[in-house]
């Protein structure tokens, strides 16, 4: 969701100027002021000189280059403007949060829900927290069902754009509302600000190089009232102007198969040696792309050499014709690629695309492992920028420090009204929340949000650590999801802690490289494992290891005891049994990913691997893939 549909509208406006440039006389008025600054042929000459200085690669049309130039300039201007506004907001967080809350309440006061809680009479956050309870998804399930059936003004005043499905990492996938306001905020307070931060940290991204965006057009179904149901993402092909920014042609976004679309992304990326950025929502998608590249590079090189699209792809005739129309035999590029691949895949990204400046993808939380593998292997020497902390519920925070290794996100004070539940009070029936100006550095909290799409005092399930402040605004690091925690005896081992332990153990296994992992509590396994004390079932996919010794399995258990005193105490008492560590076959997690997406109707763009399995079917699948 790096580019929301709002960006499509903005770019459509900015880039439409290109058509006027090509047909209007030299006295073109300055439509975008200082951003475009073109009033004469002399102005056009200055722009062309600037464009030329930024060009890398060949085969770009004048229209394409000018479109991208204006996009970069237009969004750059907007980013600076939004960053300035954000900085001002961080100087008075309490006031801005109150304004954000009251804006939400006033807009939705004349709904069934607003009248139930008398939003019109609430004048501040104190009154709001006194009148409205803390909520979970069950509080909204029936209300959203009524909206899906066509009822209006149930929770929000406007009709939702889509009924957005969550990724379901903490249980069943939930259906939430996505509105124009949610997406506008995501673009203005998230996309624009992060593009400004990216430009400051990585000036080379300002060049007129295309981006390879690993994106898959989502499938939607319709509710009874005709509201689209599906993931909260939009295709770059929804605006013809945006296609000038990307290596993948429009026809590829019409291909329904993820596997075939990925092949096309790779094919057209490989054709262009001047690619500047690799982009996706999550680092996992980039990792899977390089894995596919390693498997299919010979087929891809052959297509480039012969100027065709592989017959193995199940493409409609019209789509294939449009794709092959932009393919021309290129034996020289094919020979370059073949030589690069034959050298091996460590550091392959920089060899394929010598002007590659950045990988733009979220690599925190459950995606941390994929970011690390990319940096260590395929993308050695390429900077990464993890721009957002966001969810289906909307934008939560932005990373203003692209070059720092720890992924920190400043909470956006105008995106959501935020409350904080101290980690020590998560199990209380009526816990007291804190506000932005009340949280303490070094403490963990669960986020409670009020957003622009009908969630009020909603427990997000994300535990974050306040690691500092930007002026008055909290800066957080994501810690774990409440539903992604191991706890067979109340010991509560978080995803972050378990991954740290696993990496420590794997580092002591000679030649071993971690590819993927997940865990299950023995309670969900049933008869699959027979009777024993409660314990953790751990599934690991590795490179460089064909089987695990008992000593290696035991080492993981010992490492967790060293990292968690509570886990150790239960192990010493015998109330938790030793871990069962299973090595699964190569590719097992790719297959598991497909099963999970099919079950939850999740798009590849929004999927996050479940680190703690909550469904027995998934654990049984991995048991069936066990090789050691």
Buried (B, 14 or more C-beta within 10 A) or exposed (E): BBBBBBBBBBBBEBBEBBEEBEEEEEEBEEBBEEBBEBEEEEBBEEBBEEBEEBBBBEEBEEBBBBBBBBBBBBBBBBBBBBBEBBBEBBEBBBEBBBBBBBBBBBBBBEBBBBEEBEBEEBEEBEEBBEEBEBBEBEBBEEBBBBBBEEEEBBBBBBBBBBBBBBBBBBBEBBBBBBBBBBBBBBBBBBBBBBBBBBBBBBEBBBBBBBBBBBBBBBEBEEBEBEBBBBBBBBBBBBBEBBBBBBBBBBBBBBBEEBBBBBBBBBBBBBBBBBBBBBBBBBBBBBBBBBBBBBEBBEBBBEBBBBBBBBEEBEBEEEBBEBBBEEBEEBEEBBEBBBEBBEEEBEBBBBBBBEBBBBBBBBBBBBBBBBBBBBBEBBBBEBBBBBBBBBBBBBBBBBBBBBEEEEBBBBBBBBBBBBBBBBBEEBEEEEBEBBBBBEBEEEBBBBBBBBBBBBBBBBBBBBBBBBBEBBEBBBBBBBBBBBEBBBBBBEBBBBBBBBBEBBBBBBEEBEEBBBBBBBBBBBEBBEEBBEEEBBBBBBBBBBEEBEEBEEEBBBBBBBBBBEBBEBBBBBBEEEEBBBBBBBBBBEBBBBBBBBEBBEBBBBBBBBBBBBBBBBBBEBBBBBBEBEBB
